[in-house]
């Protein structure tokens, strides 16, 4: 039984000391996925004590041989490049709602309401957040004006398409959902109303 342990220990030591072997690497050889090979440049100088302007420089360029890629790999790389290009064009536009939210207690200041409806509130409806005095505080937690963050609506889609679609491309997702489901509801009412005519 001890010779078996010695054999296992010897194999483990050999594997641990060999730098080219990775026990967790896949069995298939890895393919080079770089699209361009870069030439390696070596500069040889005759003496390190001479000035660089007078020292002759020998340049040797060594090009690495690129492993040929099969058609499937080239196609996958091309698809990845196109997908990255489309992702870079997709912009999520932000539109201000005018509402500001307290980061401490989540109370929302709405300029249409002000805070006069609360006990001790002195801000009249129609007052924009920027017009509030600098010493104004959150009516619920007494946090300063600086603790408020603007609430924005996100409009998904491509920036170049925002002007198309009869204005529907500049709608938020909630507005689009209301338009779609509202249209289906109206159609259903007309459909049921057709039975009432007969």
N, C-alpha and C positions, 0 to 999 in steps of 0.2 A: 504494500500500500504506500510506502514511503517513496518508491521510485516514481509512482504516478504523481505524487505531490511535487517531487523535484522537477518533473517534466512540465507540469502546469506552471510552476514558479519560473522556470527558465523561459517558457513562452511568454509569460507576462512581462518579464524583464526585457526580453527582446523587443516586444511591442512598445513598451514604454520608452525605450532608448532610441528607437528608430524614428527620426523626425518626419519622414514622408508618409507614415501610416497614420490614418485617422480612423479609430475604431467606429466612430459614428458617421462616417461619410457614406454616401450611397455607393452601391456596387458599380454603377455605370460611371464612366469617366465624364467629368464636367466639360461642357462645351464653352468655348470662348464666345461671349455675346457682344463683344465690342465691334462697332461698325467700322472703325478706322484703326489702323495700326500706326503707332507713332514711332518714327525713327529714333534710335538711341544715338546720342552724339558723345564721343569721347574726345577730350582735348589733352594732348600730350605736350609738355614743355621740357626743354632741354635742361634748364636750371631754374631753381626756385629763387636764386639770389638776383637774377637779371630782371630788369624792368619788363613789364608786360608788353610795352611797345616794341622793344628790340628782340624779345624772345620769339623764335619761330614756333608757330602753332601748327600741329598736324591734326587734322580732323578726320575721324573715321566714322562713317555712318553705317550702322548695322540695323537692318530692317528685320523685324520679327515676322516670321511666317504666320499669317492668319489662318486659323483652322477653317476650312470651308463650311459654310452654314447650309443646311438643307432648306428646301423651299418652305416647309412649315414654319421653321424658325424665322425666316425672313418675313413671311406673311404675318406672324404673330408680332414681330417688332414693328412692322408698318402699321398694324392695327393699334398697337399701344401708342405710337407716335400720334396718330390721328385722334385717338381718345384724349390724350394729353392736350392737344391743340384745342379741341372742343371744350374741355374743362377750363382752360385758361380764358376762353371767351365768355363763359357763363358767369354772369354777375348778378348778385342778389342786391337789388336796389333797396334802399331804406327811405321810407317816407315818414315824416314827423306827424304825430297825432295831436300834438299840443299838450298832451297829458304828461305830467312828471310824477315819478314814483319815489317814495322815500325808501332808501336802502336799509333803513333800520327796522321799520314796522310795516312796510308795503302799503302805506296810505297813499292814495293818488290825488294829486292836485289837478283838477280839471278847470281850465280857464272859464268855461261856460257856467260853472257853479260857484267858483271862488271858495272861500271858507266861512262866509257869513252865516251859513246854515248851522254851523257848529257853535257851541258855547264859547264865547270869547273871541270868535272869529270876526275880523274887521275888514277882510278883503271882499270887495263887491264882485258879483258875477261880471264876466267880460274882461277881467284883468289878466293879462298875459303873465306867464311865470317870470319872464325877464324884467317886467315892470314891478315886481314885488320888492319891497325894501330889503336892504342887505341884512337887517337884523330880524327878518321874518323867520319863524321857526315852525316846524311840523306841529299841527295842532294836537296830535295824539301822543307823540313820544318826545317832543321838544328838540328834535334834531335840527341842525342848522340848514340853511338853504343849500349849502354845498353838498349835503347828503342826498339830494334828489338827482335822479337820473331820468333822462328823457325817454319816453316810451315811443318806439318806432315800429312801423309795419314793414314787413319784409315782402318784397315783390320778386318772386323767383322768375328766372328766364334769362334769355340772351339779351344783352343790352341793345344790340342792333335791331331786335324785333319789338322793342317796347312801343314803337309808334304805329305798328300795324294792328289789324284785327278789330277795327271799329272801337278802339279804346279798351278792349278786353285784355290785351296783353299787359296793360299797366294796372290791372286789378290785383288785389291780394287774393290769396287762396280762399279766404273766407267769403269774399265777395263773389268769386267764381262759383263756389259751392252753392251759395244762396241763389245765384242766377240759374244754375243747372237744375237744382231741386225745385226751385220755384216754377221754372218752365215745365218740368214734369208734372207738378201739382196742377197747374192751369190746364195742361193737356188732359189730365185725368178728369178734372171737373167738366171740361167740354165733352169728353167721351161719355161720361155718365149722364150729362145733360142731354146728349143725343137720344138716350133711351127715354128720357122724360117727354120728349116731343111726340113719341108714338103712342 
